[in-house]
Amino acid sequence: MILRRHLSITARLLLATLLAALAGFPLYWMLATAITPSSQLFNGAQPLIPDFTRIPNAFQALAGGTPFLRWMTNSGIVAGGTTIFSLLLATLAAYALSRYRFRGKGLIGFGFFATQMLPEALLVVPMYSLFMSLGLLNQLHGLIMVDTAIATPVATWVLKAAIDTVPYEIEEAGLLDGCGPLRVLGRIVVPIIAPSLAAAGVICFFDGWGEYLFATTFIEDKSRWVASTGLASFIGEFETPLDLVFSAALIFTIPAIIFFVIVQRRIVSGLAAGSVKG
């Protein structure tokens, strides 16, 4: 019995190690490509184990030769703003759709759903004309607005499904204690749906962090580019420095991974907190 349990634990550890290796290999290969000279890459002689002593030189050239760190900051501003405003609007909209009855409720819900049927490419021309008339071109807050408009409907449906599972009796107890609707939402409902709120936050964050189409169309000032636009600019017509491209891609990926790891912990803690509060 003890031997069987040890074998089971060993098998699980081996499986977990294999899955971790498979998941981490793309990041390792990005790093290996980033620190390998472009001449060696184009010759097809990229080694499986590169010369790791070139790491400082590769990333120093990236930070000193291009404004990529500035572009990363812009991406952080856009992603952070998109996440905050999308979650705020989505929470209020989801609570209204879940708890209140009003005329046109079904139509509004369908409207949120219908926004996901249109590809973003169809919205570029009318949105560009609108942004031009409002003076929002080359403005990061304009990009936050359009990303928020795209991410909010998805987050609304995620949060509405979570709020539907919250017993209304808990809210009634808060109302009897003198809490208003907003306080009930903030102090009772939001802590219970924290896991879904974190999941919706991941969706909103990655929508803003990986924005490319609208960012490339609406932002022409190079100093206000986001990282995705700057990363694409490294691809030249006659020459593409692959080591520089993959260095930028690796730096662009790391904050997203860190954010997901942090939010993943929040999801787990939110599940535990929600079960106690429920």
BAFI-3210 file (N, C-alpha, C; in Angstrom, 3 decimals, decimal comma, padded with zeros to 6 digits):
// residues 278
n [1|2|3|4|5|6|7|8|9|10|11|12|13|14|15|16|17|18|19|20|21|22|23|24|25|26|27|28|29|30|31|32|33|34|35|36|37|38|39|40|41|42|43|44|45|46|47|48|49|50|51|52|53|54|55|56|57|58|59|60|61|62|63|64|65|66|67|68|69|70|71|72|73|74|75|76|77|78|79|80|81|82|83|84|85|86|87|88|89|90|91|92|93|94|95|96|97|98|99|100|101|102|103|104|105|106|107|108|109|110|111|112|113|114|115|116|117|118|119|120|121|122|123|124|125|126|127|128|129|130|131|132|133|134|135|136|137|138|139|140|141|142|143|144|145|146|147|148|149|150|151|152|153|154|155|156|157|158|159|160|161|162|163|164|165|166|167|168|169|170|171|172|173|174|175|176|177|178|179|180|181|182|183|184|185|186|187|188|189|190|191|192|193|194|195|196|197|198|199|200|201|202|203|204|205|206|207|208|209|210|211|212|213|214|215|216|217|218|219|220|221|222|223|224|225|226|227|228|229|230|231|232|233|234|235|236|237|238|239|240|241|242|243|244|245|246|247|248|249|250|251|252|253|254|255|256|257|258|259|260|261|262|263|264|265|266|267|268|269|270|271|272|273|274|275|276|277|278]
n.u [000,835|001,901|004,007|002,583|001,367|003,614|004,531|002,411|002,608|005,114|004,587|002,792|004,405|006,280|004,602|003,680|006,114|006,756|004,630|005,121|007,588|006,877|005,153|006,878|008,833|008,431|009,003|011,654|012,790|012,337|014,033|016,467|016,632|016,715|019,235|020,957|023,049|021,826|022,932|023,732|021,274|019,916|021,449|020,602|021,711|021,044|021,683|020,631|021,275|022,129|024,634|024,700|025,992|025,622|023,326|023,151|024,182|022,360|019,857|020,607|021,193|018,628|017,272|018,747|018,943|016,392|013,124|011,727|011,070|009,616|007,423|006,465|005,628|003,508|001,813|001,247|-000,185|-002,444|-003,481|-003,925|-005,757|-007,848|-008,597|-009,462|-011,610|-013,268|-013,974|-015,309|-017,528|-018,642|-019,313|-021,357|-023,230|-023,689|-024,824|-027,170|-028,472|-028,826|-030,297|-032,388|-035,540|-036,536|-037,800|-036,795|-034,659|-033,896|-033,223|-031,036|-029,256|-028,919|-027,719|-025,224|-024,205|-024,233|-022,239|-019,941|-020,055|-019,183|-016,278|-013,253|-011,988|-013,940|-014,772|-012,824|-012,626|-015,064|-014,616|-012,184|-012,896|-014,657|-012,934|-011,198|-012,855|-013,397|-010,961|-009,271|-007,223|-003,893|-003,863|-003,570|-005,637|-007,804|-007,420|-007,743|-010,453|-011,683|-010,790|-011,948|-014,637|-014,773|-014,007|-015,761|-018,461|-017,938|-016,876|-019,113|-021,008|-019,659|-019,573|-022,283|-023,278|-022,041|-023,157|-025,789|-025,772|-025,565|-027,234|-030,261|-031,203|-029,062|-028,436|-030,806|-030,633|-028,548|-029,782|-031,803|-030,256|-029,659|-028,050|-027,407|-028,184|-025,730|-023,842|-024,473|-023,801|-021,023|-019,958|-021,018|-021,819|-019,660|-017,309|-018,102|-018,247|-015,645|-013,742|-014,784|-014,642|-011,900|-011,269|-012,598|-011,093|-008,641|-009,322|-009,947|-007,522|-005,672|-006,863|-006,372|-003,575|-002,533|-003,356|-003,455|-004,510|-006,253|-004,484|-002,334|-003,607|-004,775|-002,778|-000,218|001,993|005,231|006,315|004,181|003,414|002,222|003,505|003,045|002,741|005,264|006,856|006,145|007,249|009,916|010,245|011,608|011,648|013,722|015,505|015,508|016,166|016,371|017,185|016,797|014,051|013,006|014,002|012,554|009,991|010,108|010,435|008,031|006,274|006,738|005,606|002,859|002,694|003,428|001,317|-000,824|-000,125|-000,303|-003,033|-004,163|-003,668|-005,313|-007,772|-007,978|-007,888|-010,123|-012,142|-012,112|-012,746|-015,245|-016,737|-016,858|-018,163|-020,574]
n.v [-001,211|001,245|001,408|001,604|004,092|005,770|005,362|006,485|009,180|009,770|009,439|011,506|013,720|013,468|013,820|016,429|017,786|017,317|018,645|021,248|021,680|021,555|023,739|025,805|025,738|027,299|029,923|029,583|029,087|031,481|033,101|031,852|032,398|035,156|035,743|034,810|035,535|037,287|036,577|033,955|032,805|033,088|031,405|028,991|027,724|027,652|026,945|024,419|024,857|027,915|030,578|031,830|033,975|036,167|037,455|039,994|041,798|041,570|042,504|044,989|046,333|046,432|048,069|050,420|051,154|051,480|052,950|051,072|050,466|052,695|052,269|049,970|051,007|052,590|050,571|049,356|051,422|051,589|048,957|048,770|050,907|050,051|047,676|048,572|050,429|048,821|046,702|048,145|049,299|046,943|045,513|047,083|047,030|044,258|043,690|045,180|043,913|041,406|041,688|043,576|044,437|045,758|047,664|046,621|045,102|042,550|043,216|044,896|043,116|041,353|043,137|043,535|041,004|040,920|042,655|041,183|039,825|041,236|041,711|043,376|044,749|045,809|047,985|049,878|052,025|053,680|054,241|055,577|057,901|058,982|059,353|061,213|063,460|063,985|064,593|062,607|061,153|059,858|059,731|058,214|057,815|057,777|055,348|053,679|054,052|052,878|050,225|049,584|049,691|047,437|045,336|045,423|044,309|041,493|041,043|041,789|039,737|037,587|038,352|038,687|036,075|035,096|036,682|035,879|033,494|034,161|034,066|035,793|036,332|036,998|039,575|040,827|040,714|042,508|044,860|045,141|045,767|048,354|049,008|050,550|050,027|050,231|049,882|047,314|045,951|046,504|045,612|043,116|041,545|041,784|040,729|038,023|037,241|037,370|035,515|035,291|037,957|038,343|036,643|037,959|040,271|039,355|038,863|041,472|042,792|041,493|042,088|044,826|044,859|043,379|044,857|045,788|046,423|048,760|050,376|050,677|051,998|054,332|055,636|057,569|058,983|058,265|058,187|057,566|055,073|051,736|048,661|046,475|047,602|048,805|046,527|045,271|047,083|046,483|044,635|044,712|045,857|044,949|043,840|042,027|042,039|039,303|038,546|040,912|041,259|039,021|039,489|041,775|040,642|038,780|040,425|041,758|039,729|038,878|040,685|040,146|037,454|037,570|039,114|037,352|035,211|036,438|037,168|034,680|033,585|035,254|034,411|031,843|032,453|034,044|032,209|030,677|032,672|033,446|031,116|031,006|033,404|032,962]
n.w [000,000|000,865|-000,934|-003,342|-002,978|-002,947|-005,536|-006,934|-006,145|-007,207|-009,945|-010,355|-009,811|-011,873|-014,086|-013,599|-013,763|-016,447|-017,753|-016,869|-018,081|-020,793|-020,927|-020,273|-022,216|-024,658|-023,668|-022,887|-025,390|-026,665|-025,133|-025,746|-028,475|-028,390|-027,365|-029,192|-031,933|-034,859|-037,324|-036,914|-036,443|-038,915|-040,409|-039,635|-037,473|-034,768|-031,442|-029,063|-026,427|-025,657|-025,598|-022,595|-021,525|-023,090|-022,394|-020,891|-022,847|-024,982|-023,902|-023,012|-025,372|-026,381|-024,532|-024,693|-027,400|-028,483|-027,884|-026,314|-023,664|-022,934|-024,576|-023,392|-020,958|-021,860|-022,780|-020,336|-019,090|-020,772|-020,555|-017,777|-017,358|-019,016|-017,720|-015,168|-015,712|-017,284|-015,548|-013,566|-014,954|-015,980|-013,676|-012,531|-014,660|-014,900|-012,406|-012,549|-014,720|-013,616|-011,234|-011,460|-012,941|-015,936|-018,707|-021,899|-021,103|-022,039|-024,655|-024,269|-023,073|-025,230|-026,955|-025,738|-026,191|-028,978|-029,724|-029,833|-032,145|-034,307|-036,193|-035,207|-037,229|-038,867|-037,479|-037,498|-039,426|-039,041|-036,295|-036,406|-037,782|-035,897|-033,687|-034,787|-035,094|-032,441|-031,408|-030,360|-031,402|-031,281|-028,526|-025,417|-023,602|-025,278|-026,574|-024,392|-023,960|-026,255|-026,014|-023,588|-024,297|-025,882|-024,195|-022,014|-022,538|-022,618|-020,055|-018,600|-019,074|-017,935|-015,228|-014,678|-014,825|-012,543|-010,499|-010,652|-009,279|-006,651|-003,601|-003,123|-000,625|000,993|000,203|000,916|003,671|004,086|003,162|005,056|007,216|006,742|004,587|001,436|-002,103|-003,598|-001,585|-000,760|-003,090|-003,200|-000,717|-000,174|-002,453|-004,311|-002,888|-002,804|-005,458|-006,188|-007,436|-010,092|-010,759|-010,797|-012,922|-015,015|-014,933|-015,908|-018,577|-019,448|-018,976|-020,688|-023,094|-023,299|-023,028|-025,174|-027,343|-030,718|-033,340|-033,179|-031,782|-033,547|-035,601|-034,521|-033,088|-033,971|-033,191|-032,360|-029,809|-028,260|-028,874|-028,249|-026,801|-028,495|-031,043|-031,312|-031,231|-033,620|-035,354|-035,495|-037,453|-040,452|-043,931|-045,557|-043,792|-040,778|-037,460|-035,728|-033,155|-031,700|-032,034|-030,688|-028,159|-027,450|-027,602|-025,530|-023,265|-023,469|-022,897|-020,270|-018,158|-018,545|-017,862|-015,164|-014,155|-014,596|-012,913|-010,397|-010,326|-010,539|-008,057|-006,606|-007,531|-006,416|-003,634|-003,555|-004,123|-001,781|000,118|-000,816|-000,415|002,344|002,984|001,708]
ca.u [000,000|002,801|004,731|001,666|001,188|004,840|004,544|001,417|003,172|006,200|003,978|002,226|005,510|006,834|003,634|003,705|007,375|006,646|003,728|005,818|008,616|006,202|004,629|007,959|009,772|008,370|009,725|013,084|013,228|012,382|015,269|017,587|016,682|017,057|020,660|021,740|023,213|020,948|023,648|023,678|019,886|019,588|022,191|019,987|022,625|020,700|021,927|019,615|021,763|022,891|025,647|023,934|026,752|025,204|022,060|023,221|024,386|021,134|018,829|021,136|020,990|017,204|016,874|019,448|018,812|015,003|012,273|010,781|010,612|008,543|006,255|005,952|004,886|002,239|000,967|000,773|-001,227|-003,648|-004,023|-004,443|-006,972|-008,897|-009,047|-010,188|-012,883|-014,117|-014,528|-016,265|-018,753|-019,211|-019,930|-022,641|-024,148|-024,052|-025,724|-028,468|-029,101|-029,121|-031,174|-033,480|-036,406|-036,858|-038,156|-035,642|-033,563|-033,442|-032,588|-029,722|-028,411|-028,570|-026,786|-023,894|-023,757|-024,068|-020,987|-018,868|-020,230|-018,532|-014,809|-012,754|-011,564|-015,073|-015,002|-011,676|-012,898|-015,957|-014,003|-011,152|-013,592|-015,166|-011,802|-010,688|-013,765|-013,340|-009,597|-008,737|-006,106|-002,611|-004,123|-003,690|-006,958|-008,719|-007,228|-008,374|-011,897|-012,115|-010,556|-012,973|-015,887|-014,706|-013,861|-016,852|-019,538|-017,508|-016,797|-020,469|-021,625|-018,972|-019,985|-023,724|-023,431|-021,625|-024,127|-027,013|-025,640|-025,547|-028,596|-030,762|-031,453|-027,897|-028,593|-031,927|-030,129|-027,804|-030,741|-032,475|-029,296|-029,500|-027,152|-028,006|-027,862|-024,315|-023,074|-024,717|-022,982|-019,600|-019,518|-021,562|-021,806|-018,331|-016,423|-018,529|-017,944|-014,244|-013,078|-015,245|-014,118|-010,499|-011,256|-012,945|-009,949|-007,649|-009,795|-009,827|-006,109|-005,038|-007,424|-005,639|-002,134|-002,203|-004,004|-002,589|-005,194|-006,635|-003,296|-001,562|-004,389|-005,105|-001,607|000,840|003,158|006,074|006,546|002,974|003,123|002,219|004,593|002,734|003,066|006,716|007,420|005,944|008,093|011,243|010,262|011,927|011,351|014,871|016,286|014,810|017,055|015,568|017,533|016,142|012,609|012,668|014,263|011,383|008,852|010,264|010,127|006,600|005,517|006,974|004,594|001,579|002,787|003,410|-000,056|-001,683|000,211|-000,860|-004,491|-004,519|-003,719|-006,510|-008,920|-008,040|-008,261|-011,498|-013,017|-012,193|-013,471|-016,641|-017,414|-017,119|-019,173|-021,855]
ca.v [000,000|002,405|001,456|002,101|005,524|006,431|005,334|007,456|010,521|009,924|009,623|012,862|014,665|013,383|014,435|017,875|018,289|017,289|019,720|022,516|021,813|021,857|025,101|026,780|025,658|028,484|031,042|029,282|029,223|032,922|033,586|031,334|033,135|036,552|035,910|034,242|036,535|037,106|035,863|032,535|032,368|032,958|030,259|027,760|027,063|028,011|025,806|024,156|025,543|029,049|031,212|032,675|035,172|037,264|038,013|041,444|042,550|041,575|043,355|046,343|046,917|046,698|049,210|051,642|051,516|051,730|053,400|049,993|050,581|053,685|051,607|049,064|051,840|052,938|049,374|049,201|052,424|051,196|047,728|049,073|051,707|049,200|046,735|049,271|050,964|047,720|046,001|049,031|049,356|045,602|045,144|047,793|046,518|042,881|043,714|045,668|042,869|040,239|041,925|044,504|044,238|047,022|047,494|046,563|044,374|041,507|043,845|045,378|041,935|040,886|044,115|043,191|039,792|041,188|043,376|040,228|039,219|042,063|041,781|044,722|045,415|046,555|049,181|050,771|053,243|054,599|054,688|056,560|059,151|059,505|059,812|062,426|064,574|064,253|064,924|061,533|060,480|060,003|059,872|056,912|057,663|057,377|053,915|053,040|054,096|051,888|048,901|049,382|049,396|046,070|044,354|045,492|043,324|040,147|041,030|041,881|038,413|036,750|038,764|038,438|034,652|034,906|037,326|035,072|032,383|034,686|034,070|037,147|036,512|037,668|041,004|041,310|040,919|043,765|045,966|045,293|046,395|049,758|049,225|050,901|049,084|050,270|049,280|045,867|045,458|046,606|044,915|041,760|040,796|041,766|039,726|036,667|036,932|037,740|034,696|035,702|039,303|038,166|036,070|039,040|041,171|038,780|039,108|042,910|043,164|041,003|042,824|046,084|044,642|042,885|045,668|046,106|047,007|050,139|051,122|050,998|052,902|055,603|056,262|057,786|059,518|057,134|058,175|057,073|053,706|050,663|047,716|045,613|048,359|048,928|045,219|045,042|047,999|045,904|043,808|045,605|045,413|044,239|043,187|041,865|041,500|038,349|038,578|042,077|041,005|038,075|040,160|042,603|039,758|038,193|041,476|042,032|038,600|038,679|041,316|039,454|036,217|037,958|039,517|036,163|034,449|037,154|037,072|033,288|033,431|035,954|033,567|030,781|033,055|034,508|031,041|030,336|033,734|033,409|029,985|031,338|034,455|032,424]
ca.w [000,000|000,936|-002,205|-004,362|-002,777|-003,380|-007,000|-007,397|-005,956|-008,179|-011,269|-010,406|-009,903|-013,227|-015,000|-013,367|-014,315|-017,909|-018,168|-016,640|-019,118|-022,052|-020,859|-020,193|-023,328|-025,543|-023,068|-022,988|-026,776|-026,917|-024,531|-026,525|-029,737|-028,115|-027,045|-030,288|-033,004|-036,011|-038,385|-036,590|-036,586|-040,331|-040,948|-039,157|-036,531|-033,402|-030,547|-028,050|-025,221|-026,185|-024,747|-021,685|-021,159|-023,960|-021,930|-020,640|-024,083|-025,779|-023,327|-022,941|-026,693|-026,533|-023,706|-025,077|-028,807|-028,866|-026,757|-026,034|-022,281|-022,978|-025,163|-022,366|-020,014|-022,501|-022,751|-018,966|-018,843|-021,512|-019,976|-016,452|-017,494|-019,576|-016,689|-014,103|-016,187|-017,760|-014,393|-012,903|-015,751|-016,114|-012,399|-012,419|-015,678|-014,568|-011,256|-013,027|-015,536|-012,799|-010,094|-011,711|-014,093|-016,605|-020,109|-022,792|-020,473|-022,958|-025,805|-023,843|-022,933|-026,573|-027,515|-025,221|-026,873|-030,409|-029,969|-030,066|-033,464|-035,321|-036,104|-034,916|-038,465|-039,423|-036,667|-037,554|-040,201|-038,318|-035,054|-036,746|-038,079|-034,631|-032,894|-035,407|-034,781|-031,001|-031,029|-029,528|-032,051|-030,590|-027,097|-024,769|-022,994|-026,339|-026,761|-023,232|-024,164|-027,242|-025,449|-022,569|-024,986|-026,415|-023,113|-021,045|-022,744|-022,214|-018,595|-018,075|-019,095|-016,951|-013,884|-014,521|-014,496|-011,153|-009,605|-010,659|-008,333|-005,279|-003,037|-002,893|000,806|001,585|-000,078|001,716|005,033|004,065|003,029|006,350|008,133|006,389|003,456|000,167|-003,177|-003,946|-000,497|-000,848|-004,197|-002,907|000,488|-000,061|-003,708|-004,926|-002,287|-003,113|-006,860|-006,422|-008,455|-011,422|-010,988|-011,187|-014,271|-015,935|-014,966|-016,819|-019,942|-019,746|-019,000|-021,903|-024,219|-023,402|-023,137|-026,504|-028,368|-031,858|-034,492|-032,901|-031,373|-034,741|-036,446|-033,859|-032,479|-034,954|-032,493|-031,985|-028,371|-027,613|-029,302|-027,253|-027,063|-029,635|-032,249|-031,377|-031,554|-035,056|-036,128|-035,646|-038,662|-041,554|-045,291|-046,111|-042,740|-039,505|-036,416|-034,971|-031,738|-031,114|-032,032|-029,628|-026,881|-027,179|-027,364|-024,206|-022,294|-023,596|-022,355|-018,836|-017,299|-018,672|-017,077|-013,745|-013,829|-014,540|-011,711|-009,248|-010,360|-010,295|-006,598|-006,158|-007,852|-005,421|-002,355|-003,683|-004,000|-000,357|000,820|-001,240|000,198|003,750|003,052|001,277]
c.u [000,867|003,566|003,847|001,461|002,416|004,934|003,561|001,948|004,279|005,647|003,403|003,323|006,124|005,901|003,633|004,984|007,332|005,760|004,381|006,888|007,997|005,679|005,735|008,915|009,646|009,102|011,236|013,578|013,250|013,671|016,480|017,736|017,130|018,554|021,556|021,864|022,335|021,627|023,616|022,269|019,525|020,350|021,620|020,831|022,326|020,881|020,789|019,979|022,645|023,936|024,944|024,715|026,363|023,903|022,165|023,371|023,101|020,115|019,317|020,969|019,533|016,788|017,525|019,213|017,412|014,220|011,285|010,264|009,507|007,265|005,634|005,142|003,537|001,277|000,417|-000,328|-002,535|-004,295|-004,624|-005,728|-008,128|-009,463|-009,902|-011,564|-013,824|-014,755|-015,555|-017,593|-019,434|-019,889|-021,287|-023,658|-024,611|-025,026|-027,114|-029,196|-029,521|-030,229|-032,404|-034,271|-036,778|-037,119|-036,884|-034,462|-033,007|-032,726|-031,191|-028,762|-027,980|-027,579|-025,363|-023,329|-023,436|-022,769|-019,836|-018,977|-019,484|-017,021|-014,347|-012,371|-012,693|-015,307|-013,901|-012,014|-013,886|-015,368|-012,924|-011,793|-014,114|-014,041|-011,212|-011,554|-013,714|-011,940|-008,941|-007,612|-004,806|-002,783|-004,306|-005,061|-008,021|-008,636|-007,836|-009,881|-012,366|-011,883|-011,570|-014,310|-015,918|-014,695|-015,061|-017,971|-019,160|-017,463|-018,191|-021,142|-020,961|-019,467|-021,475|-023,977|-023,041|-022,639|-025,420|-026,966|-025,626|-026,968|-029,048|-031,014|-030,284|-028,001|-029,743|-031,504|-029,340|-028,719|-031,476|-031,563|-029,018|-028,546|-027,952|-027,601|-026,376|-023,451|-023,276|-023,856|-021,509|-019,135|-019,999|-021,366|-020,395|-017,382|-016,808|-018,143|-016,498|-013,538|-013,488|-014,750|-012,660|-010,397|-011,601|-011,809|-008,857|-008,040|-009,579|-008,366|-005,450|-005,613|-006,691|-004,154|-001,739|-002,820|-003,019|-003,322|-005,531|-005,424|-002,472|-002,279|-004,535|-003,899|-000,512|002,114|003,991|006,298|005,335|002,552|003,011|003,236|004,308|003,042|004,573|007,394|007,292|006,855|009,513|011,372|010,440|011,597|012,482|015,657|015,477|015,773|016,281|015,898|016,865|014,641|012,231|013,018|013,071|010,164|008,910|009,925|008,631|005,755|005,601|005,932|003,234|001,571|002,718|002,006|-000,958|-001,403|-000,382|-002,372|-004,953|-004,589|-004,954|-007,758|-009,084|-008,475|-009,693|-012,489|-013,215|-013,017|-014,942|-017,397|-017,736|-018,230|-020,540|-022,501]
c.v [001,258|002,567|002,016|003,601|006,299|006,463|006,341|008,883|010,789|010,163|011,017|013,912|014,664|014,048|015,953|018,499|018,345|018,422|021,084|022,757|022,180|023,294|026,145|026,774|026,839|029,700|030,825|029,493|030,694|033,516|033,121|032,068|034,571|036,752|035,245|035,273|036,217|036,338|034,365|031,977|032,147|031,821|028,926|027,011|027,450|026,813|025,633|024,827|026,697|029,549|032,222|033,911|036,381|037,918|039,515|042,266|042,660|042,549|044,788|047,047|047,263|047,939|050,504|052,087|051,856|052,234|052,332|050,048|051,619|053,078|050,627|049,825|052,231|051,754|049,128|050,177|052,015|049,958|047,982|049,874|050,896|048,260|047,430|049,729|049,859|046,986|046,854|049,060|047,993|045,159|045,801|047,250|045,108|042,833|044,181|044,599|041,664|040,488|042,800|044,098|045,604|046,738|047,550|045,808|043,301|042,073|044,342|044,195|041,374|041,843|043,875|041,980|040,071|041,924|042,436|039,545|039,974|041,993|043,211|045,472|046,228|047,872|050,225|052,082|054,161|055,104|055,727|057,916|059,796|060,067|061,092|063,630|064,952|064,614|063,878|060,755|060,805|060,249|058,489|056,733|057,352|055,889|053,130|052,986|053,013|050,473|048,573|049,027|047,965|045,040|044,323|044,492|041,910|040,040|041,083|040,518|037,480|037,072|038,532|036,982|034,375|035,500|036,537|033,944|032,855|034,701|035,494|037,417|037,213|039,175|041,589|041,570|042,222|044,966|046,217|045,948|047,845|050,040|049,621|049,913|049,062|049,649|047,767|045,259|045,420|045,739|043,477|040,968|040,670|040,782|038,290|036,281|037,272|036,845|035,074|037,100|039,235|037,593|037,126|040,048|040,676|039,050|040,565|043,322|042,735|041,659|044,153|045,896|044,221|043,681|046,025|046,883|048,476|050,982|051,553|052,029|054,281|056,338|056,350|058,329|058,366|057,062|057,643|055,714|052,786|049,618|046,821|046,308|048,503|047,622|044,923|045,927|047,462|045,048|044,727|045,012|044,572|043,468|043,150|041,275|040,577|038,363|039,754|041,864|040,079|038,619|041,011|041,745|039,134|039,209|041,786|040,936|038,510|039,387|040,631|038,170|036,534|038,341|038,300|035,344|035,112|036,996|035,645|033,007|034,109|035,117|032,471|031,327|033,556|033,381|030,668|031,369|033,703|032,270|030,273|032,367|033,923|031,607]
c.w [000,000|-000,368|-003,317|-004,230|-003,217|-004,905|-007,578|-007,276|-006,970|-009,580|-011,414|-010,539|-011,299|-014,238|-014,844|-013,939|-015,830|-018,412|-017,981|-017,698|-020,463|-022,072|-020,875|-021,366|-024,300|-024,981|-023,143|-024,411|-027,200|-026,359|-025,336|-027,847|-029,516|-027,891|-028,090|-031,406|-034,214|-037,136|-038,159|-036,750|-038,050|-040,999|-040,491|-038,159|-035,089|-032,477|-029,554|-026,734|-025,684|-025,199|-023,840|-021,231|-022,008|-023,488|-021,649|-021,917|-024,898|-025,218|-023,138|-024,289|-026,912|-025,766|-024,177|-026,495|-029,247|-027,651|-026,325|-024,599|-022,162|-023,553|-024,173|-021,322|-020,587|-022,512|-021,351|-018,617|-019,517|-020,888|-018,597|-016,503|-018,035|-018,529|-015,643|-014,585|-016,663|-016,593|-013,666|-013,655|-015,830|-014,823|-012,232|-013,414|-015,351|-013,396|-011,672|-013,838|-014,708|-011,786|-010,404|-012,953|-014,672|-018,076|-020,977|-022,221|-021,408|-024,161|-025,460|-023,678|-024,278|-027,234|-027,034|-025,958|-028,339|-030,708|-030,279|-031,427|-034,558|-035,148|-035,942|-036,191|-039,086|-038,688|-036,823|-038,241|-039,476|-037,011|-035,317|-037,049|-036,803|-033,777|-033,466|-035,059|-033,307|-030,519|-030,150|-030,199|-031,320|-029,089|-026,487|-024,124|-024,041|-026,612|-025,601|-023,415|-025,137|-026,741|-024,362|-023,203|-025,514|-025,292|-022,176|-021,307|-022,311|-020,693|-017,963|-018,021|-018,094|-015,539|-013,660|-014,152|-013,047|-010,184|-009,552|-009,645|-006,876|-004,735|-002,708|-001,414|001,497|001,378|000,738|003,161|005,112|003,950|004,341|007,373|007,781|005,252|002,215|-000,908|-003,541|-002,847|-000,474|-001,956|-003,825|-001,759|000,593|-001,351|-004,269|-004,242|-002,633|-004,535|-007,205|-007,442|-009,879|-011,763|-011,418|-012,593|-015,313|-016,044|-015,881|-018,266|-020,333|-019,867|-020,301|-023,155|-024,411|-023,627|-024,552|-027,634|-029,490|-032,949|-034,256|-032,509|-032,576|-035,607|-035,820|-033,292|-033,539|-034,329|-031,935|-030,486|-027,603|-028,131|-028,094|-027,689|-028,271|-030,952|-032,403|-031,740|-033,044|-035,896|-036,312|-036,904|-039,859|-042,909|-045,861|-045,055|-041,455|-038,479|-035,475|-033,479|-031,035|-031,018|-030,877|-028,246|-026,480|-026,867|-025,973|-023,116|-022,294|-022,938|-020,841|-017,962|-017,369|-017,856|-015,584|-013,314|-013,688|-013,282|-010,474|-009,195|-010,115|-008,797|-006,029|-006,420|-006,801|-004,057|-002,394|-003,602|-002,539|000,409|000,467|-000,602|001,665|003,860|002,657|002,382]
res [m|i|l|r|r|h|l|s|i|t|a|r|l|l|l|a|t|l|l|a|a|l|a|g|f|p|l|y|w|m|l|a|t|a|i|t|p|s|s|q|l|f|n|g|a|q|p|l|i|p|d|f|t|r|i|p|n|a|f|q|a|l|a|g|g|t|p|f|l|r|w|m|t|n|s|g|i|v|a|g|g|t|t|i|f|s|l|l|l|a|t|l|a|a|y|a|l|s|r|y|r|f|r|g|k|g|l|i|g|f|g|f|f|a|t|q|m|l|p|e|a|l|l|v|v|p|m|y|s|l|f|m|s|l|g|l|l|n|q|l|h|g|l|i|m|v|d|t|a|i|a|t|p|v|a|t|w|v|l|k|a|a|i|d|t|v|p|y|e|i|e|e|a|g|l|l|d|g|c|g|p|l|r|v|l|g|r|i|v|v|p|i|i|a|p|s|l|a|a|a|g|v|i|c|f|f|d|g|w|g|e|y|l|f|a|t|t|f|i|e|d|k|s|r|w|v|a|s|t|g|l|a|s|f|i|g|e|f|e|t|p|l|d|l|v|f|s|a|a|l|i|f|t|i|p|a|i|i|f|f|v|i|v|q|r|r|i|v|s|g|l|a|a|g|s|v|k|g]
***
